[in-house]
Amino acid sequence: MPKKTLAPQQARSRKSLGRLMKAAREILNEQGIEGATGPRVAARAGLSSGSVYRRFPNKDALMRAVILETREGIDAAAASGLTPELADRLSLQAFAEGMIRHSLSGQRQNARMLRAMLQFTLSRANAKFKKKIDELNARSLARVTDFLLLKRNEIGHPDPARALPFALTLVGAMLQHLVVLDAQPDTPESISTNDEEIVAELTRAFLRYLGVEYDPKAAR
């Protein structure tokens, strides 16, 4: 008899967990880390507070689970989306511009959530959690690097395998500075905060570092 009810119970449990994770991300994006309390997350998910604390003994455990699931989702999307077929279809410039535009848009939409996650990760001393985040970040970077190496024939840099992670990290750091860290008020006037100009200039910088000439006429 227990075997007959196990699958539905597991399905309900996964569904409830998914609702909790979604609710936590929404509240983080609206109210930051301070607002993402267990009762508030539970209420947003349509569940009891007890359902949160049965899974997560405290707020830190909940935040670690939300951050890890979010990072794993990003990595999984990269794993499924960065295919040889995509590399055949797009030029290096087209992919770089699309990647930067997509990243900028996503960070604009989720800036407060991403800021809260970054603050939590930097301020918590849980070595196991930080190690897992570092591993996920490194894996995602390696996935994009391996994908772009399929465009090796378009890259003029003498060592593409070394240059690509560096170029990707530079672009990511600049987007994080402008959007996630909300540094625009302190940004020099010479640095544009217009999204279209940010995309164009970061694409230009990314390609030129790789030894590729940027063609504004080819930009979408």
N, C-alpha and C positions, 0 to 999 in steps of 0.2 A: 504493500500500500504506500509506504513512504516514497518508493521509487516513482510512483505515478504523479506525486505532487511536487517532486524535486525540481523538475524543469520549469513549471510555471512559477514556483517560488524564486528560482534563480533569475528568470526573466523579469519578474516584478522588482527584484532587488537591483538588477542592472538598470532598469528604467528609472527607479528612484534615485540611484546614484547619478545617472545622467542629468536628472532634473536638478539635483543639488549642485553639480558642477556648473551647469548653465546658469543657475541662479547666482552662484558665487561670482562668476565672471561678470554678470550684469551689474551686480552691486559694486564690485570693485571698480567697474568703469564709470559708475555714477557717483560713488561716495568714497572711493579710495579704501585703503587698508583698514582705517579706523571704523568705517561703516559696515564692513563685512563680518558682522557678528553671527554666531551660530543661530540664534533665534530669528534674526532677520533673513538669513539665507534660507532657513527652513520655511518661513512664511512665504517667501517669494516662490519657493518650489512647491508650495501647497502641501507641506509635510509638517509633522510635529517636531518640536525642538529635540525631543528624545531620539528621533531618527538620525539627527546629525551626530549627537553625542554617542550613539551606539556604534557609529562608524569611526568617528574621530574624537579622541579623548579631549582635545583642546583646539583652540583656534589655529595654532601653529600647524598642527597635523592636517587640518582642513586646507590651509593655505598651501602647504607642501603638495598635497594631492592635486589641488587645482592647477598649480604651476606645472607640475610634472605632466599632467594630462594635456595641458595646453601645448607644452613643448613637444610632447610625443605626437600630438595631432599635426603640428607643423612639419615634423620630420616625416610622418607618414604621407602627408600631402606631397612633399618633395619626392619621396620614394616612388609614388605612383605617377606623378606628373612629369618628371624629368626623364623622358624616354628618348631613345635614338630617333624615333619618328619625329619628335618635336625638334631635335637638333637638325634633322634634314630639312625641315620646313622653314625654319627661321634663320636669318643671318645672325651673327654675333651681336651686331648693333640692335637689331629688332628684339632679340631676347633680352639684352641688357636694359634697354629702355622699358620693356614690358615688366621686367623684374623689379626695377626701381620704382616704376609707377605703381605697381601692385603693392609693394612694400610700403610706400609712402601713404597710399590710400588706407591700407589696413592699420597703420600706426596712427593716422589721423582719427579713424573711427574708434580705436581702442587705446588711445593715449593714456588715459588715467589708469586703466587696468594694467597696461604694460609698465607704467611708472610704479604702481603699487607692487607688482610682481618683482621688479628690479630692486626696489627698496627692501622688500622682504628678503630676497635672496642675498643681498649684500650685508644685511644686518643680522641675520641668523647664523649661529655658529655650528649648526648641524653639519658636520663634515661629510656624512654619507649623502645627505641631500645635495650639498654643493657639488660633490663629486659626480652625482648623477646628472645634474644640470650641465656641468662642464662636458660630460660625455655626450649628452644630447646635442649641445651646441657644436661640438667638434664633429659629430656624425653628420649633422645637417650641412655644415660647411664643406665636409668632404663630399657629400652627395652633389652639391652644386658645382664644386670644383671638378669632380669626375665628369659631370654632364658637360661642362664647358670645355673640357679637354677633347671632347668630340669635335670641337671647332678649332682644334689646334692649328689647322692649316690657315686660319684667318688671323692668328695671333703673331705679332711681330716680336714680342719679347723673347730673348734667348732662352729663358727657362720658364715656360708657361706653368708647369706644375708648382713652381715656387711663387710665381707672380699672382696667380689667380686667388689663392687664399688671402694674400695681402690686399689685393684690390677689393675683394668682397668685404673684408673686414673694415677697410677704410670707408666704403660706402655705407655699411651698416652703422659705423660709429657716427658718421655725419648725420644720418637720418635720426638716430637716437638722440643726438645732441639737439637737433632742431625741433623734433616732435615730442618724443617721449620725455625728455628732460625739460621740455618747455623753455628752451633757452632763447627763444626769439627776441624777447625784450633786450637781451644783452648782445644780440648778434649785430656786428658792424653793419652799417648801412650799405656797404659795398657787397654784402652777401644777401642775395634776394631771398625773400620768404614766400614768393609766389610759386605755387606748386608746379606750374608748367616750366618755369625757369629752373627750379630745383631739379626736376627730372632731366631737363636738357643738359644742365651743367654737370650733374653727377654722372650722366651717361658719357658725356665728353671726357670727364676726368678718368672714369673707369676704362674707357677704350684707349685713351692716349697712354695710360700707364702700361697697358698691354701691347702698345706699339701698333694700335689700330687707328686709322684716321676716322674722325667723326664726320658724318655727312648730315648736316641739318635738313637737307631736302628729303632725306630718307626717313626722318623722324616722323612719327605719327602723332 
